Amino acid sequence: MKRFRCAEVVELVTVYLEDALDEPARLGMEQHLACCGECGHRLDQFRAVIGVLGALPSEEDLRGDVRDRLLSAFRDRHRRGA
């Protein structure tokens, strides 16, 4: 079983969440996560972000005026450098 360092966990966290790691890598990742509170916290943050993003409406679900106002606001903010 591979032993993971924190940098490797960060690099592979999305692959782990997609359940796309092979068995030895998955076990190594889980062992590291069980022992490293910081990486466990990062994993929880990734899961929270995925949950929030998954709850957002798709671009197609937005009414035309809402979509246009949002795009305009983003462009204005970008122009101001904020």
mmCIF file of the N, C-alpha and C atoms, coordinates in Angstrom:
data_MODEL
# 
_entry.id   MODEL 
# 
loop_
_atom_site.group_PDB 
_atom_site.id 
_atom_site.type_symbol 
_atom_site.label_atom_id 
_atom_site.label_alt_id 
_atom_site.label_comp_id 
_atom_site.label_asym_id 
_atom_site.label_entity_id 
_atom_site.label_seq_id 
_atom_site.pdbx_PDB_ins_code 
_atom_site.Cartn_x 
_atom_site.Cartn_y 
_atom_site.Cartn_z 
_atom_site.occupancy 
_atom_site.B_iso_or_equiv 
_atom_site.pdbx_formal_charge 
_atom_site.auth_seq_id 
_atom_site.auth_comp_id 
_atom_site.auth_asym_id 
_atom_site.auth_atom_id 
_atom_site.pdbx_PDB_model_num 
ATOM 1   N N  . MET A 1 1  ? 0.844   -1.174 0.000   1.00 0.00 ? 1  MET A N  1 
ATOM 2   C CA . MET A 1 1  ? 0.000   0.000  0.000   1.00 0.00 ? 1  MET A CA 1 
ATOM 3   C C  . MET A 1 1  ? 0.892   1.241  0.000   1.00 0.00 ? 1  MET A C  1 
ATOM 4   N N  . LYS A 1 2  ? 0.549   2.183  -0.849  1.00 0.00 ? 2  LYS A N  1 
ATOM 5   C CA . LYS A 1 2  ? 1.318   3.424  -0.968  1.00 0.00 ? 2  LYS A CA 1 
ATOM 6   C C  . LYS A 1 2  ? 1.043   4.327  0.227   1.00 0.00 ? 2  LYS A C  1 
ATOM 7   N N  . ARG A 1 3  ? 2.103   4.957  0.731   1.00 0.00 ? 3  ARG A N  1 
ATOM 8   C CA . ARG A 1 3  ? 1.951   5.943  1.805   1.00 0.00 ? 3  ARG A CA 1 
ATOM 9   C C  . ARG A 1 3  ? 1.886   7.322  1.166   1.00 0.00 ? 3  ARG A C  1 
ATOM 10  N N  . PHE A 1 4  ? 0.871   8.068  1.489   1.00 0.00 ? 4  PHE A N  1 
ATOM 11  C CA . PHE A 1 4  ? 0.659   9.378  0.899   1.00 0.00 ? 4  PHE A CA 1 
ATOM 12  C C  . PHE A 1 4  ? 1.197   10.492 1.781   1.00 0.00 ? 4  PHE A C  1 
ATOM 13  N N  . ARG A 1 5  ? 1.691   11.536 1.115   1.00 0.00 ? 5  ARG A N  1 
ATOM 14  C CA . ARG A 1 5  ? 2.035   12.786 1.794   1.00 0.00 ? 5  ARG A CA 1 
ATOM 15  C C  . ARG A 1 5  ? 0.880   13.753 1.562   1.00 0.00 ? 5  ARG A C  1 
ATOM 16  N N  . CYS A 1 6  ? 0.819   14.808 2.356   1.00 0.00 ? 6  CYS A N  1 
ATOM 17  C CA . CYS A 1 6  ? -0.276  15.776 2.250   1.00 0.00 ? 6  CYS A CA 1 
ATOM 18  C C  . CYS A 1 6  ? -0.391  16.348 0.837   1.00 0.00 ? 6  CYS A C  1 
ATOM 19  N N  . ALA A 1 7  ? 0.728   16.669 0.215   1.00 0.00 ? 7  ALA A N  1 
ATOM 20  C CA . ALA A 1 7  ? 0.696   17.251 -1.131  1.00 0.00 ? 7  ALA A CA 1 
ATOM 21  C C  . ALA A 1 7  ? 0.043   16.292 -2.125  1.00 0.00 ? 7  ALA A C  1 
ATOM 22  N N  . GLU A 1 8  ? 0.286   15.005 -1.972  1.00 0.00 ? 8  GLU A N  1 
ATOM 23  C CA . GLU A 1 8  ? -0.318  14.018 -2.872  1.00 0.00 ? 8  GLU A CA 1 
ATOM 24  C C  . GLU A 1 8  ? -1.822  13.903 -2.630  1.00 0.00 ? 8  GLU A C  1 
ATOM 25  N N  . VAL A 1 9  ? -2.214  14.002 -1.370  1.00 0.00 ? 9  VAL A N  1 
ATOM 26  C CA . VAL A 1 9  ? -3.639  13.943 -1.040  1.00 0.00 ? 9  VAL A CA 1 
ATOM 27  C C  . VAL A 1 9  ? -4.367  15.108 -1.697  1.00 0.00 ? 9  VAL A C  1 
ATOM 28  N N  . VAL A 1 10 ? -3.801  16.302 -1.580  1.00 0.00 ? 10 VAL A N  1 
ATOM 29  C CA . VAL A 1 10 ? -4.415  17.485 -2.196  1.00 0.00 ? 10 VAL A CA 1 
ATOM 30  C C  . VAL A 1 10 ? -4.518  17.297 -3.706  1.00 0.00 ? 10 VAL A C  1 
ATOM 31  N N  . GLU A 1 11 ? -3.469  16.770 -4.295  1.00 0.00 ? 11 GLU A N  1 
ATOM 32  C CA . GLU A 1 11 ? -3.435  16.574 -5.746  1.00 0.00 ? 11 GLU A CA 1 
ATOM 33  C C  . GLU A 1 11 ? -4.476  15.556 -6.217  1.00 0.00 ? 11 GLU A C  1 
ATOM 34  N N  . LEU A 1 12 ? -4.738  14.541 -5.409  1.00 0.00 ? 12 LEU A N  1 
ATOM 35  C CA . LEU A 1 12 ? -5.605  13.438 -5.832  1.00 0.00 ? 12 LEU A CA 1 
ATOM 36  C C  . LEU A 1 12 ? -6.996  13.451 -5.201  1.00 0.00 ? 12 LEU A C  1 
ATOM 37  N N  . VAL A 1 13 ? -7.324  14.500 -4.456  1.00 0.00 ? 13 VAL A N  1 
ATOM 38  C CA . VAL A 1 13 ? -8.590  14.489 -3.722  1.00 0.00 ? 13 VAL A CA 1 
ATOM 39  C C  . VAL A 1 13 ? -9.795  14.363 -4.656  1.00 0.00 ? 13 VAL A C  1 
ATOM 40  N N  . THR A 1 14 ? -9.781  15.021 -5.802  1.00 0.00 ? 14 THR A N  1 
ATOM 41  C CA . THR A 1 14 ? -10.935 14.904 -6.700  1.00 0.00 ? 14 THR A CA 1 
ATOM 42  C C  . THR A 1 14 ? -11.028 13.504 -7.304  1.00 0.00 ? 14 THR A C  1 
ATOM 43  N N  . VAL A 1 15 ? -9.889  12.905 -7.592  1.00 0.00 ? 15 VAL A N  1 
ATOM 44  C CA . VAL A 1 15 ? -9.891  11.530 -8.110  1.00 0.00 ? 15 VAL A CA 1 
ATOM 45  C C  . VAL A 1 15 ? -10.455 10.593 -7.043  1.00 0.00 ? 15 VAL A C  1 
ATOM 46  N N  . TYR A 1 16 ? -10.081 10.829 -5.790  1.00 0.00 ? 16 TYR A N  1 
ATOM 47  C CA . TYR A 1 16 ? -10.595 10.033 -4.675  1.00 0.00 ? 16 TYR A CA 1 
ATOM 48  C C  . TYR A 1 16 ? -12.108 10.198 -4.547  1.00 0.00 ? 16 TYR A C  1 
ATOM 49  N N  . LEU A 1 17 ? -12.573 11.447 -4.598  1.00 0.00 ? 17 LEU A N  1 
ATOM 50  C CA . LEU A 1 17 ? -14.007 11.703 -4.454  1.00 0.00 ? 17 LEU A CA 1 
ATOM 51  C C  . LEU A 1 17 ? -14.817 11.120 -5.608  1.00 0.00 ? 17 LEU A C  1 
ATOM 52  N N  . GLU A 1 18 ? -14.200 10.983 -6.766  1.00 0.00 ? 18 GLU A N  1 
ATOM 53  C CA . GLU A 1 18 ? -14.869 10.367 -7.922  1.00 0.00 ? 18 GLU A CA 1 
ATOM 54  C C  . GLU A 1 18 ? -14.763 8.845  -7.880  1.00 0.00 ? 18 GLU A C  1 
ATOM 55  N N  . ASP A 1 19 ? -14.137 8.317  -6.826  1.00 0.00 ? 19 ASP A N  1 
ATOM 56  C CA . ASP A 1 19 ? -13.947 6.875  -6.643  1.00 0.00 ? 19 ASP A CA 1 
ATOM 57  C C  . ASP A 1 19 ? -13.203 6.263  -7.826  1.00 0.00 ? 19 ASP A C  1 
ATOM 58  N N  . ALA A 1 20 ? -12.158 6.994  -8.281  1.00 0.00 ? 20 ALA A N  1 
ATOM 59  C CA . ALA A 1 20 ? -11.408 6.553  -9.461  1.00 0.00 ? 20 ALA A CA 1 
ATOM 60  C C  . ALA A 1 20 ? -9.991  6.087  -9.133  1.00 0.00 ? 20 ALA A C  1 
ATOM 61  N N  . LEU A 1 21 ? -9.638  6.001  -7.853  1.00 0.00 ? 21 LEU A N  1 
ATOM 62  C CA . LEU A 1 21 ? -8.318  5.482  -7.473  1.00 0.00 ? 21 LEU A CA 1 
ATOM 63  C C  . LEU A 1 21 ? -8.352  3.961  -7.471  1.00 0.00 ? 21 LEU A C  1 
ATOM 64  N N  . ASP A 1 22 ? -7.215  3.356  -7.810  1.00 0.00 ? 22 ASP A N  1 
ATOM 65  C CA . ASP A 1 22 ? -7.149  1.903  -7.688  1.00 0.00 ? 22 ASP A CA 1 
ATOM 66  C C  . ASP A 1 22 ? -7.126  1.543  -6.200  1.00 0.00 ? 22 ASP A C  1 
ATOM 67  N N  . GLU A 1 23 ? -7.344  0.289  -5.912  1.00 0.00 ? 23 GLU A N  1 
ATOM 68  C CA . GLU A 1 23 ? -7.481  -0.176 -4.522  1.00 0.00 ? 23 GLU A CA 1 
ATOM 69  C C  . GLU A 1 23 ? -6.295  0.194  -3.634  1.00 0.00 ? 23 GLU A C  1 
ATOM 70  N N  . PRO A 1 24 ? -5.043  -0.074 -4.032  1.00 0.00 ? 24 PRO A N  1 
ATOM 71  C CA . PRO A 1 24 ? -3.926  0.291  -3.153  1.00 0.00 ? 24 PRO A CA 1 
ATOM 72  C C  . PRO A 1 24 ? -3.853  1.799  -2.894  1.00 0.00 ? 24 PRO A C  1 
ATOM 73  N N  . ALA A 1 25 ? -4.095  2.601  -3.915  1.00 0.00 ? 25 ALA A N  1 
ATOM 74  C CA . ALA A 1 25 ? -4.045  4.054  -3.739  1.00 0.00 ? 25 ALA A CA 1 
ATOM 75  C C  . ALA A 1 25 ? -5.191  4.523  -2.847  1.00 0.00 ? 25 ALA A C  1 
ATOM 76  N N  . ARG A 1 26 ? -6.373  3.957  -3.038  1.00 0.00 ? 26 ARG A N  1 
ATOM 77  C CA . ARG A 1 26 ? -7.521  4.335  -2.205  1.00 0.00 ? 26 ARG A CA 1 
ATOM 78  C C  . ARG A 1 26 ? -7.252  4.011  -0.743  1.00 0.00 ? 26 ARG A C  1 
ATOM 79  N N  . LEU A 1 27 ? -6.701  2.834  -0.483  1.00 0.00 ? 27 LEU A N  1 
ATOM 80  C CA . LEU A 1 27 ? -6.392  2.446  0.893   1.00 0.00 ? 27 LEU A CA 1 
ATOM 81  C C  . LEU A 1 27 ? -5.329  3.355  1.498   1.00 0.00 ? 27 LEU A C  1 
ATOM 82  N N  . GLY A 1 28 ? -4.309  3.698  0.706   1.00 0.00 ? 28 GLY A N  1 
ATOM 83  C CA . GLY A 1 28 ? -3.280  4.615  1.186   1.00 0.00 ? 28 GLY A CA 1 
ATOM 84  C C  . GLY A 1 28 ? -3.841  5.988  1.488   1.00 0.00 ? 28 GLY A C  1 
ATOM 85  N N  . MET A 1 29 ? -4.725  6.454  0.633   1.00 0.00 ? 29 MET A N  1 
ATOM 86  C CA . MET A 1 29 ? -5.372  7.750  0.838   1.00 0.00 ? 29 MET A CA 1 
ATOM 87  C C  . MET A 1 29 ? -6.204  7.723  2.118   1.00 0.00 ? 29 MET A C  1 
ATOM 88  N N  . GLU A 1 30 ? -6.990  6.681  2.293   1.00 0.00 ? 30 GLU A N  1 
ATOM 89  C CA . GLU A 1 30 ? -7.841  6.575  3.476   1.00 0.00 ? 30 GLU A CA 1 
ATOM 90  C C  . GLU A 1 30 ? -7.022  6.461  4.753   1.00 0.00 ? 30 GLU A C  1 
ATOM 91  N N  . GLN A 1 31 ? -5.889  5.760  4.687   1.00 0.00 ? 31 GLN A N  1 
ATOM 92  C CA . GLN A 1 31 ? -5.014  5.664  5.853   1.00 0.00 ? 31 GLN A CA 1 
ATOM 93  C C  . GLN A 1 31 ? -4.471  7.046  6.207   1.00 0.00 ? 31 GLN A C  1 
ATOM 94  N N  . HIS A 1 32 ? -4.038  7.801  5.210   1.00 0.00 ? 32 HIS A N  1 
ATOM 95  C CA . HIS A 1 32 ? -3.516  9.142  5.462   1.00 0.00 ? 32 HIS A CA 1 
ATOM 96  C C  . HIS A 1 32 ? -4.614  10.033 6.038   1.00 0.00 ? 32 HIS A C  1 
ATOM 97  N N  . LEU A 1 33 ? -5.807  9.983  5.448   1.00 0.00 ? 33 LEU A N  1 
ATOM 98  C CA . LEU A 1 33 ? -6.914  10.818 5.916   1.00 0.00 ? 33 LEU A CA 1 
ATOM 99  C C  . LEU A 1 33 ? -7.293  10.491 7.355   1.00 0.00 ? 33 LEU A C  1 
ATOM 100 N N  . ALA A 1 34 ? -7.172  9.221  7.743   1.00 0.00 ? 34 ALA A N  1 
ATOM 101 C CA . ALA A 1 34 ? -7.501  8.821  9.110   1.00 0.00 ? 34 ALA A CA 1 
ATOM 102 C C  . ALA A 1 34 ? -6.499  9.361  10.121  1.00 0.00 ? 34 ALA A C  1 
ATOM 103 N N  . CYS A 1 35 ? -5.265  9.608  9.674   1.00 0.00 ? 35 CYS A N  1 
ATOM 104 C CA . CYS A 1 35 ? -4.202  10.052 10.579  1.00 0.00 ? 35 CYS A CA 1 
ATOM 105 C C  . CYS A 1 35 ? -3.922  11.546 10.509  1.00 0.00 ? 35 CYS A C  1 
ATOM 106 N N  . CYS A 1 36 ? -4.382  12.219 9.462   1.00 0.00 ? 36 CYS A N  1 
ATOM 107 C CA . CYS A 1 36 ? -4.036  13.623 9.253   1.00 0.00 ? 36 CYS A CA 1 
ATOM 108 C C  . CYS A 1 36 ? -5.300  14.482 9.327   1.00 0.00 ? 36 CYS A C  1 
ATOM 109 N N  . GLY A 1 37 ? -5.447  15.175 10.430  1.00 0.00 ? 37 GLY A N  1 
ATOM 110 C CA . GLY A 1 37 ? -6.620  16.019 10.621  1.00 0.00 ? 37 GLY A CA 1 
ATOM 111 C C  . GLY A 1 37 ? -6.734  17.132 9.601   1.00 0.00 ? 37 GLY A C  1 
ATOM 112 N N  . GLU A 1 38 ? -5.601  17.702 9.210   1.00 0.00 ? 38 GLU A N  1 
ATOM 113 C CA . GLU A 1 38 ? -5.629  18.797 8.237   1.00 0.00 ? 38 GLU A CA 1 
ATOM 114 C C  . GLU A 1 38 ? -6.164  18.314 6.884   1.00 0.00 ? 38 GLU A C  1 
ATOM 115 N N  . CYS A 1 39 ? -5.688  17.173 6.426   1.00 0.00 ? 39 CYS A N  1 
ATOM 116 C CA . CYS A 1 39 ? -6.173  16.639 5.145   1.00 0.00 ? 39 CYS A CA 1 
ATOM 117 C C  . CYS A 1 39 ? -7.630  16.190 5.256   1.00 0.00 ? 39 CYS A C  1 
ATOM 118 N N  . GLY A 1 40 ? -7.999  15.643 6.398   1.00 0.00 ? 40 GLY A N  1 
ATOM 119 C CA . GLY A 1 40 ? -9.397  15.281 6.614   1.00 0.00 ? 40 GLY A CA 1 
ATOM 120 C C  . GLY A 1 40 ? -10.299 16.501 6.547   1.00 0.00 ? 40 GLY A C  1 
ATOM 121 N N  . HIS A 1 41 ? -9.827  17.616 7.117   1.00 0.00 ? 41 HIS A N  1 
ATOM 122 C CA . HIS A 1 41 ? -10.578 18.872 7.070   1.00 0.00 ? 41 HIS A CA 1 
ATOM 123 C C  . HIS A 1 41 ? -10.699 19.371 5.632   1.00 0.00 ? 41 HIS A C  1 
ATOM 124 N N  . ARG A 1 42 ? -9.609  19.295 4.878   1.00 0.00 ? 42 ARG A N  1 
ATOM 125 C CA . ARG A 1 42 ? -9.654  19.697 3.463   1.00 0.00 ? 42 ARG A CA 1 
ATOM 126 C C  . ARG A 1 42 ? -10.664 18.852 2.684   1.00 0.00 ? 42 ARG A C  1 
ATOM 127 N N  . LEU A 1 43 ? -10.675 17.556 2.946   1.00 0.00 ? 43 LEU A N  1 
ATOM 128 C CA . LEU A 1 43 ? -11.626 16.673 2.275   1.00 0.00 ? 43 LEU A CA 1 
ATOM 129 C C  . LEU A 1 43 ? -13.057 17.090 2.603   1.00 0.00 ? 43 LEU A C  1 
ATOM 130 N N  . ASP A 1 44 ? -13.313 17.395 3.866   1.00 0.00 ? 44 ASP A N  1 
ATOM 131 C CA . ASP A 1 44 ? -14.645 17.862 4.260   1.00 0.00 ? 44 ASP A CA 1 
ATOM 132 C C  . ASP A 1 44 ? -15.013 19.153 3.529   1.00 0.00 ? 44 ASP A C  1 
ATOM 133 N N  . GLN A 1 45 ? -14.038 20.051 3.370   1.00 0.00 ? 45 GLN A N  1 
ATOM 134 C CA . GLN A 1 45 ? -14.293 21.301 2.653   1.00 0.00 ? 45 GLN A CA 1 
ATOM 135 C C  . GLN A 1 45 ? -14.630 21.032 1.186   1.00 0.00 ? 45 GLN A C  1 
ATOM 136 N N  . PHE A 1 46 ? -13.889 20.141 0.547   1.00 0.00 ? 46 PHE A N  1 
ATOM 137 C CA . PHE A 1 46 ? -14.180 19.775 -0.840  1.00 0.00 ? 46 PHE A CA 1 
ATOM 138 C C  . PHE A 1 46 ? -15.598 19.223 -0.959  1.00 0.00 ? 46 PHE A C  1 
ATOM 139 N N  . ARG A 1 47 ? -15.964 18.341 -0.041  1.00 0.00 ? 47 ARG A N  1 
ATOM 140 C CA . ARG A 1 47 ? -17.311 17.758 -0.086  1.00 0.00 ? 47 ARG A CA 1 
ATOM 141 C C  . ARG A 1 47 ? -18.380 18.837 0.095   1.00 0.00 ? 47 ARG A C  1 
ATOM 142 N N  . ALA A 1 48 ? -18.129 19.790 0.991   1.00 0.00 ? 48 ALA A N  1 
ATOM 143 C CA . ALA A 1 48 ? -19.089 20.873 1.212   1.00 0.00 ? 48 ALA A CA 1 
ATOM 144 C C  . ALA A 1 48 ? -19.248 21.727 -0.041  1.00 0.00 ? 48 ALA A C  1 
ATOM 145 N N  . VAL A 1 49 ? -18.132 22.061 -0.681  1.00 0.00 ? 49 VAL A N  1 
ATOM 146 C CA . VAL A 1 49 ? -18.187 22.870 -1.905  1.00 0.00 ? 49 VAL A CA 1 
ATOM 147 C C  . VAL A 1 49 ? -18.939 22.120 -3.001  1.00 0.00 ? 49 VAL A C  1 
ATOM 148 N N  . ILE A 1 50 ? -18.660 20.844 -3.152  1.00 0.00 ? 50 ILE A N  1 
ATOM 149 C CA . ILE A 1 50 ? -19.350 20.041 -4.161  1.00 0.00 ? 50 ILE A CA 1 
ATOM 150 C C  . ILE A 1 50 ? -20.852 20.020 -3.883  1.00 0.00 ? 50 ILE A C  1 
ATOM 151 N N  . GLY A 1 51 ? -21.216 19.906 -2.612  1.00 0.00 ? 51 GLY A N  1 
ATOM 152 C CA . GLY A 1 51 ? -22.632 19.914 -2.251  1.00 0.00 ? 51 GLY A CA 1 
ATOM 153 C C  . GLY A 1 51 ? -23.308 21.225 -2.597  1.00 0.00 ? 51 GLY A C  1 
ATOM 154 N N  . VAL A 1 52 ? -22.638 22.336 -2.296  1.00 0.00 ? 52 VAL A N  1 
ATOM 155 C CA . VAL A 1 52 ? -23.202 23.652 -2.604  1.00 0.00 ? 52 VAL A CA 1 
ATOM 156 C C  . VAL A 1 52 ? -23.312 23.846 -4.112  1.00 0.00 ? 52 VAL A C  1 
ATOM 157 N N  . LEU A 1 53 ? -22.255 23.516 -4.827  1.00 0.00 ? 53 LEU A N  1 
ATOM 158 C CA . LEU A 1 53 ? -22.276 23.690 -6.281  1.00 0.00 ? 53 LEU A CA 1 
ATOM 159 C C  . LEU A 1 53 ? -23.333 22.808 -6.938  1.00 0.00 ? 53 LEU A C  1 
ATOM 160 N N  . GLY A 1 54 ? -23.508 21.622 -6.404  1.00 0.00 ? 54 GLY A N  1 
ATOM 161 C CA . GLY A 1 54 ? -24.514 20.724 -6.959  1.00 0.00 ? 54 GLY A CA 1 
ATOM 162 C C  . GLY A 1 54 ? -25.933 21.224 -6.755  1.00 0.00 ? 54 GLY A C  1 
ATOM 163 N N  . ALA A 1 55 ? -26.137 22.069 -5.745  1.00 0.00 ? 55 ALA A N  1 
ATOM 164 C CA . ALA A 1 55 ? -27.468 22.600 -5.465  1.00 0.00 ? 55 ALA A CA 1 
ATOM 165 C C  . ALA A 1 55 ? -27.795 23.841 -6.289  1.00 0.00 ? 55 ALA A C  1 
ATOM 166 N N  . LEU A 1 56 ? -26.801 24.415 -6.956  1.00 0.00 ? 56 LEU A N  1 
ATOM 167 C CA . LEU A 1 56 ? -27.039 25.614 -7.759  1.00 0.00 ? 56 LEU A CA 1 
ATOM 168 C C  . LEU A 1 56 ? -27.811 25.267 -9.026  1.00 0.00 ? 56 LEU A C  1 
ATOM 169 N N  . PRO A 1 57 ? -28.651 26.188 -9.472  1.00 0.00 ? 57 PRO A N  1 
ATOM 170 C CA . PRO A 1 57 ? -29.348 25.933 -10.735 1.00 0.00 ? 57 PRO A CA 1 
ATOM 171 C C  . PRO A 1 57 ? -28.363 25.985 -11.893 1.00 0.00 ? 57 PRO A C  1 
ATOM 172 N N  . SER A 1 58 ? -28.672 25.253 -12.931 1.00 0.00 ? 58 SER A N  1 
ATOM 173 C CA . SER A 1 58 ? -27.816 25.300 -14.112 1.00 0.00 ? 58 SER A CA 1 
ATOM 174 C C  . SER A 1 58 ? -28.052 26.607 -14.851 1.00 0.00 ? 58 SER A C  1 
ATOM 175 N N  . GLU A 1 59 ? -27.136 26.949 -15.725 1.00 0.00 ? 59 GLU A N  1 
ATOM 176 C CA . GLU A 1 59 ? -27.275 28.182 -16.499 1.00 0.00 ? 59 GLU A CA 1 
ATOM 177 C C  . GLU A 1 59 ? -28.580 28.173 -17.296 1.00 0.00 ? 59 GLU A C  1 
ATOM 178 N N  . GLU A 1 60 ? -28.968 27.023 -17.807 1.00 0.00 ? 60 GLU A N  1 
ATOM 179 C CA . GLU A 1 60 ? -30.196 26.917 -18.588 1.00 0.00 ? 60 GLU A CA 1 
ATOM 180 C C  . GLU A 1 60 ? -31.437 27.178 -17.743 1.00 0.00 ? 60 GLU A C  1 
ATOM 181 N N  . ASP A 1 61 ? -31.337 26.944 -16.417 1.00 0.00 ? 61 ASP A N  1 
ATOM 182 C CA . ASP A 1 61 ? -32.482 27.139 -15.531 1.00 0.00 ? 61 ASP A CA 1 
ATOM 183 C C  . ASP A 1 61 ? -32.716 28.605 -15.172 1.00 0.00 ? 61 ASP A C  1 
ATOM 184 N N  . LEU A 1 62 ? -31.740 29.460 -15.422 1.00 0.00 ? 62 LEU A N  1 
ATOM 185 C CA . LEU A 1 62 ? -31.891 30.878 -15.094 1.00 0.00 ? 62 LEU A CA 1 
ATOM 186 C C  . LEU A 1 62 ? -32.746 31.574 -16.145 1.00 0.00 ? 62 LEU A C  1 
ATOM 187 N N  . ARG A 1 63 ? -33.630 32.442 -15.679 1.00 0.00 ? 63 ARG A N  1 
ATOM 188 C CA . ARG A 1 63 ? -34.388 33.273 -16.619 1.00 0.00 ? 63 ARG A CA 1 
ATOM 189 C C  . ARG A 1 63 ? -33.404 34.172 -17.344 1.00 0.00 ? 63 ARG A C  1 
ATOM 190 N N  . GLY A 1 64 ? -33.698 34.519 -18.566 1.00 0.00 ? 64 GLY A N  1 
ATOM 191 C CA . GLY A 1 64 ? -32.808 35.332 -19.388 1.00 0.00 ? 64 GLY A CA 1 
ATOM 192 C C  . GLY A 1 64 ? -32.370 36.620 -18.730 1.00 0.00 ? 64 GLY A C  1 
ATOM 193 N N  . ASP A 1 65 ? -33.296 37.345 -18.071 1.00 0.00 ? 65 ASP A N  1 
ATOM 194 C CA . ASP A 1 65 ? -32.930 38.618 -17.452 1.00 0.00 ? 65 ASP A CA 1 
ATOM 195 C C  . ASP A 1 65 ? -32.000 38.419 -16.263 1.00 0.00 ? 65 ASP A C  1 
ATOM 196 N N  . VAL A 1 66 ? -32.206 37.353 -15.503 1.00 0.00 ? 66 VAL A N  1 
ATOM 197 C CA . VAL A 1 66 ? -31.339 37.071 -14.352 1.00 0.00 ? 66 VAL A CA 1 
ATOM 198 C C  . VAL A 1 66 ? -29.936 36.738 -14.845 1.00 0.00 ? 66 VAL A C  1 
ATOM 199 N N  . ARG A 1 67 ? -29.859 35.899 -15.853 1.00 0.00 ? 67 ARG A N  1 
ATOM 200 C CA . ARG A 1 67 ? -28.559 35.520 -16.421 1.00 0.00 ? 67 ARG A CA 1 
ATOM 201 C C  . ARG A 1 67 ? -27.830 36.755 -16.940 1.00 0.00 ? 67 ARG A C  1 
ATOM 202 N N  . ASP A 1 68 ? -28.529 37.606 -17.673 1.00 0.00 ? 68 ASP A N  1 
ATOM 203 C CA . ASP A 1 68 ? -27.905 38.811 -18.225 1.00 0.00 ? 68 ASP A CA 1 
ATOM 204 C C  . ASP A 1 68 ? -27.419 39.753 -17.129 1.00 0.00 ? 68 ASP A C  1 
ATOM 205 N N  . ARG A 1 69 ? -28.200 39.914 -16.075 1.00 0.00 ? 69 ARG A N  1 
ATOM 206 C CA . ARG A 1 69 ? -27.786 40.792 -14.959 1.00 0.00 ? 69 ARG A CA 1 
ATOM 207 C C  . ARG A 1 69 ? -26.559 40.234 -14.243 1.00 0.00 ? 69 ARG A C  1 
ATOM 208 N N  . LEU A 1 70 ? -26.531 38.918 -14.039 1.00 0.00 ? 70 LEU A N  1 
ATOM 209 C CA . LEU A 1 70 ? -25.367 38.309 -13.390 1.00 0.00 ? 70 LEU A CA 1 
ATOM 210 C C  . LEU A 1 70 ? -24.111 38.488 -14.234 1.00 0.00 ? 70 LEU A C  1 
ATOM 211 N N  . LEU A 1 71 ? -24.222 38.215 -15.519 1.00 0.00 ? 71 LEU A N  1 
ATOM 212 C CA . LEU A 1 71 ? -23.059 38.380 -16.397 1.00 0.00 ? 71 LEU A CA 1 
ATOM 213 C C  . LEU A 1 71 ? -22.590 39.829 -16.411 1.00 0.00 ? 71 LEU A C  1 
ATOM 214 N N  . SER A 1 72 ? -23.514 40.768 -16.441 1.00 0.00 ? 72 SER A N  1 
ATOM 215 C CA . SER A 1 72 ? -23.164 42.186 -16.419 1.00 0.00 ? 72 SER A CA 1 
ATOM 216 C C  . SER A 1 72 ? -22.452 42.552 -15.119 1.00 0.00 ? 72 SER A C  1 
ATOM 217 N N  . ALA A 1 73 ? -22.959 42.049 -13.998 1.00 0.00 ? 73 ALA A N  1 
ATOM 218 C CA . ALA A 1 73 ? -22.333 42.335 -12.702 1.00 0.00 ? 73 ALA A CA 1 
ATOM 219 C C  . ALA A 1 73 ? -20.919 41.770 -12.646 1.00 0.00 ? 73 ALA A C  1 
ATOM 220 N N  . PHE A 1 74 ? -20.714 40.560 -13.149 1.00 0.00 ? 74 PHE A N  1 
ATOM 221 C CA . PHE A 1 74 ? -19.368 39.974 -13.163 1.00 0.00 ? 74 PHE A CA 1 
ATOM 222 C C  . PHE A 1 74 ? -18.424 40.784 -14.041 1.00 0.00 ? 74 PHE A C  1 
ATOM 223 N N  . ARG A 1 75 ? -18.914 41.210 -15.194 1.00 0.00 ? 75 ARG A N  1 
ATOM 224 C CA . ARG A 1 75 ? -18.071 42.018 -16.086 1.00 0.00 ? 75 ARG A CA 1 
ATOM 225 C C  . ARG A 1 75 ? -17.704 43.349 -15.439 1.00 0.00 ? 75 ARG A C  1 
ATOM 226 N N  . ASP A 1 76 ? -18.686 44.009 -14.812 1.00 0.00 ? 76 ASP A N  1 
ATOM 227 C CA . ASP A 1 76 ? -18.420 45.288 -14.141 1.00 0.00 ? 76 ASP A CA 1 
ATOM 228 C C  . ASP A 1 76 ? -17.397 45.113 -13.025 1.00 0.00 ? 76 ASP A C  1 
ATOM 229 N N  . ARG A 1 77 ? -17.556 44.079 -12.255 1.00 0.00 ? 77 ARG A N  1 
ATOM 230 C CA . ARG A 1 77 ? -16.624 43.831 -11.143 1.00 0.00 ? 77 ARG A CA 1 
ATOM 231 C C  . ARG A 1 77 ? -15.222 43.568 -11.676 1.00 0.00 ? 77 ARG A C  1 
ATOM 232 N N  . HIS A 1 78 ? -15.137 42.805 -12.753 1.00 0.00 ? 78 HIS A N  1 
ATOM 233 C CA . HIS A 1 78 ? -13.836 42.492 -13.353 1.00 0.00 ? 78 HIS A CA 1 
ATOM 234 C C  . HIS A 1 78 ? -13.163 43.766 -13.877 1.00 0.00 ? 78 HIS A C  1 
ATOM 235 N N  . ARG A 1 79 ? -13.949 44.640 -14.502 1.00 0.00 ? 79 ARG A N  1 
ATOM 236 C CA . ARG A 1 79 ? -13.394 45.901 -15.025 1.00 0.00 ? 79 ARG A CA 1 
ATOM 237 C C  . ARG A 1 79 ? -12.860 46.791 -13.909 1.00 0.00 ? 79 ARG A C  1 
ATOM 238 N N  . ARG A 1 80 ? -13.528 46.761 -12.762 1.00 0.00 ? 80 ARG A N  1 
ATOM 239 C CA . ARG A 1 80 ? -13.091 47.579 -11.619 1.00 0.00 ? 80 ARG A CA 1 
ATOM 240 C C  . ARG A 1 80 ? -11.879 46.974 -10.927 1.00 0.00 ? 80 ARG A C  1 
ATOM 241 N N  . GLY A 1 81 ? -11.586 45.723 -11.243 1.00 0.00 ? 81 GLY A N  1 
ATOM 242 C CA . GLY A 1 81 ? -10.427 45.062 -10.640 1.00 0.00 ? 81 GLY A CA 1 
ATOM 243 C C  . GLY A 1 81 ? -10.692 44.524 -9.256  1.00 0.00 ? 81 GLY A C  1 
ATOM 244 N N  . ALA A 1 82 ? -11.949 44.337 -8.897  1.00 0.00 ? 82 ALA A N  1 
ATOM 245 C CA . ALA A 1 82 ? -12.307 43.845 -7.559  1.00 0.00 ? 82 ALA A CA 1 
ATOM 246 C C  . ALA A 1 82 ? -12.174 42.352 -7.485  1.00 0.00 ? 82 ALA A C  1 
# 
